[in-house]
Amino acid sequence: MTTERPSYPPATHVLRDLGMVIDRQTRERTVVTVPNFRDLAVLSIVIDVAGAGIALSAIEPDWIATVDMSVQSVAAPDADHLSVVVTPVRIGSRLVVVRADVHDGDETAPKAAVGFLTFTRIPGTATAAEKPDFSPGRSEMEPSAAGPPARLLDRLGYERLEHDRDQSGGRLSMTVHDYVRNSFGAPNGGVMAHFLASGARQWAGDGVDVSDIHVRYLAQANTGPIVTALDVLRNNQHGATVIVEARDTANHDHRLAVTTIGREPR
């Protein structure tokens, strides 16, 4: 008897609530159109899932896990939508490297950001999810079945913790729930990047623009809570650079990911 695999993302999930229109032009080129979030951290979620689609199409029937993601702002976008053009850089026996060019409007418009992602191959049995269809074509995800709150932070469920003596701006906490899970039960890689960037904003102030994000993924967590820990490297009139770690409080504060976050000059 064949067991039907669950679809991913499920009916209520962050990936459904970002307004993505996915145009798979070839197996080596995908263009994802999204609203202009004016937020590099939110855009990181889109870049992660777009890059994963290209990587998966290259190595099926294997599966992937995100190892590293960097996103660098080029210019503040003005258009009402962005086009994320994703192409492979290298398809190796163990690692797949993907590039994402974010355009301010259509795919011929000037670049607003550039991202690179590295994925590692893992056995296809690592996920119970139904394998995606990589045939060329245009698709759009239906919004979450249960109407989510208007603000993304409310949907993701981050919680501000009290200020600690060694954390000048306090910390953030996140439980691992179905709205943010990847296909094998841990937080989605793009969500983890957003969480870490939000941890930097918790220290610097919510109105601060993140100019670059570089995440190294170290381990997975299926329960949490996950909390941020901060190390400020630089903070002056020329900008700021901070290291933010994600730690699993259910597993002796085991490090799950570490990121370098940059802020433009004030």
Buried (B, 14 or more C-beta within 10 A) or exposed (E): EEEEEEEBBBEBBBBBBBBBBBBBEEBEBBBBBBBBBEBBBBBBBBBBBBBBBBBBBBBBEBBBBBBBBBBBBBEEBEBEBBBBBBBBEEBEEEBBBBBBBBBBBEBEBEBBBBBBBBBBBBEBEBBEBEBBEBEEEEEEBEBBEEEBEEEBEEBBBBEEBEEEEEBEBBBBBBBBEEBBBBBBBBBBBBBBBBBBBBBBBBBBEEEBBBBBBBBBBEEBBEBBBBBBBBEBEEBEEEEBBBBBBBBBBBBEEBBBBBBBBBBBEE
